[in-house]
């Protein structure tokens, strides 16, 4: 579809602002000690945002995670998401199917249409930041498996993934990988799963933005239950009302997925939970469906069983279970947090969908 009428779009699609590979080494290890400092001081300890696209239309708009350049704000309240590199239609089809399902349509951002612009394909989606004032935002990649089963057969070793691996852990490559200076995607994705909480918890925190602070995107080594809990605790900032709304919404989404025939016959790999709140609203959606695939005829998944090649399990609901139980454990904000200016007055919060 031609979209000439969207005259502002070329500017934003082509605009890339802050990019880079600044690291946040020590962010989580310092977490415990800076938790006792004030919230804003804590975030001052982190470096400027990495891999974050700050777009021009609104200085408040940002892309928290995902493939760099893949998102751009479009009309008011909408974003364009570029078709993934694998360049198939998977994500569009999933959005179309889910948006037509009266039960499942509210667990995803609103899907509007497919758009073609300068030879590239995009899907137009609800801008999840729209309507929130200086919000807290977190992106949680769900599942115990983040790669497609088809990666297992692929032997191509990639230099870019080797480079990303040694930044995270210089000692990780084997001798052979070191000689080749390259690793397969399977190797890299499993390495990322093991370095983070993906394997143990069935989810990992990809990025987080707290009020008034730049996004923090290098959370690749947040792994232990304590580190995960501390990060979630920091995200919630002592807001008991938000914690309860969030729990209710997570349980609702989990239950919809559990009961859904659609999800019984699909693996949902690499999807994220996008969670956002401000003083008056909480929003939670499942996003990123480029690796959500229909299973071969006759196969089903329960999203909790351990993955073995061929069973297509990806641990999506296992991740929900763990996330819900961790958030249930964050109770009774400390007296210090109660003094936080954001937690003083707690207006009614509604779940936004
Ligand atoms: C990337 C991340 C992406 C993945 C990408 C990885 O690693 O796992 O989800 O894209 O693969 O490089 P990291 O988070 O460490 O940057 P897909 O989900 O599309 O597989 P890619 O380099 O092949 O795009």
Boltz pocket constraint, residues with backbone or C-beta under 6 A from the ligand:
constraints:
  - pocket:
      binder: B
      contacts: [[A, 84], [A, 85], [A, 146], [A, 164], [A, 185], [A, 189], [A, 192], [A, 270], [A, 290], [A, 291]]
      max_distance: 6.0
